[in-house]
Amino acid sequence: MKFIVIGITDNPQPWFPPEVLDIIRQGRVFSGGKRHHDIVAPLLPADSQWIDITVPLDSVFEQYAHLPLSSEGEGGRPIIVFASGDPLFFGFANTLRRQFPDADIRVYPTFNSLQMLAHRLLLPYHDMRIVSLTGRPWPEFDRALIERTEKIGVLTDKEHTPAAIAQRMLEYGYTNYTMHVGEHLGHPTKEQVTTLTLEEAAQRSFSMPNCLILRSVCCDTIATKPFGLPDTSFALLDGREKMITKMPIRLLTLQALDLPRRHVLWDIGFCTGSVSIEARLLFPHLEVHAFEIRPECEAIILENARRHGAPGIHIHMGDFCSVCRDIIATTPPPDAVFIGGHGGQLKHIMAQVTESLPEGGIIVMNSVKAPKVTTDSHQLWDEACRELGLQQEPPMRVVIDEHHPIEILKAHK
């Protein structure tokens, strides 16, 4: 199959170089969105065929594959696709390459929307971090915020609007940004560029298509990233100081989990959410899933996540052994698991975890050596590791102030 992908802007009277105009004149099968068709329709040959690019894309690809003109061999005519901006910049050319890896694809790009917005602002963009929220969830945007990125270019959609983005930033305390929004960039009469505070953007509506650039207002403030969150900064369960993994233990636990090389962390029995939140802030590439059976803890972890600017933690309420089966079916398996609480079900929980854990995955648990504790969790851990064939590492014994000794237990699958 052959494709020629031509980038266009929102200008209703597009300009193309002579080479591209010749390609259009000789074309027979064209494709693109409805908006693209409205723009290029006057340039298309009278006997041409147009294929709308709509979701689901499978039906579009099926039409491409069954076109006789696309299977005439080396001399066959290509399908000419119109796409916004640079088709290789989060664009349709990438989709074609994935779907038709053996296809012959040529690209004629124009400026993408974020480039045009930077041009309007006279803003150098070589150091801008690009995040696409077009049909995508929040994780990469959240990561850019957590990493205190000073200049972020964002591609939006109808759900991830400038207002929704501003509201999320305000909710998690990322207030040191100015937002520049570009609407209908390239259109001679509809184009509009607006600079706003996040508070202003959160109250506004913007016409589609649009994109935005976020710029930090105060680099000194935004560059500060905590390492080791104070225990006093967390909302607690019933005000009980013992119901939180203390900061030194928390950092040693994260070190034992080897998180720089991991991708998905499960925090079982999160209580205040301190381990999940610290992990999210220190290792924002992680996908963090936090589990807890006590319903009152949901509000606590949400409050603590907002306090510390840790968006994107996936919270799962209910009995772990029941909840995890649904999670396993819909998300990537964990390669790091912390068991912060087990409610007397340690062996059952470890058996469930081991089923999902890939080879080389890590499980870590902290065992408190308190004289009044009737169930020896370290002994249960040892028995479970033997029964499940997990390879243990020597435990690390830690004492903080006058608290009971804690053993950090670690095992590999």
Number of C-alpha atoms within 10 A of each C-alpha: 21 23 22 22 28 24 24 25 24 21 17 16 13 13 11 15 8 9 9 14 14 11 14 20 13 14 19 19 22 22 20 22 16 13 14 21 18 11 17 17 11 10 13 19 15 10 9 12 13 19 18 17 19 12 8 8 12 11 12 15 15 10 12 20 14 10 13 10 18 19 16 13 10 11 10 13 20 25 24 23 24 28 25 25 24 23 24 19 16 17 16 20 24 14 14 16 15 11 12 16 12 11 13 13 18 14 17 19 18 18 18 21 27 23 19 18 26 18 13 13 15 9 12 10 17 7 10 19 16 19 20 19 21 16 11 15 13 15 18 17 22 22 21 18 23 23 18 19 18 20 20 22 24 26 22 22 17 15 14 20 26 28 19 18 22 25 18 19 22 18 15 20 16 19 16 19 23 20 23 22 22 27 21 20 25 22 15 12 10 12 14 18 16 13 16 15 15 25 16 13 23 19 12 14 11 17 12 13 16 24 27 25 26 24 18 20 14 11 14 8 11 19 13 10 12 11 11 14 18 12 15 10 11 21 22 21 17 10 9 9 14 10 13 20 20 18 18 15 18 20 19 13 23 20 12 20 24 13 20 14 12 17 17 18 24 23 24 25 23 29 26 26 31 27 24 27 26 22 27 24 24 19 20 24 22 21 20 23 21 24 27 25 20 13 11 14 21 20 13 19 25 17 16 20 26 19 15 19 20 23 25 21 20 12 17 18 16 14 15 21 15 10 15 18 12 10 13 14 9 8 11 12 19 23 25 27 24 25 20 21 20 19 10 11 12 16 19 14 19 19 15 16 24 22 12 16 18 15 10 12 20 26 26 21 24 23 21 18 16 12 7 6 9 7 9 12 19 18 11 15 20 16 13 18 21 12 11 15 13 18 13 18 11 10 16 14 14 15 12 11 6 6 12 13 15 18 19 21 22 24 22 20 18
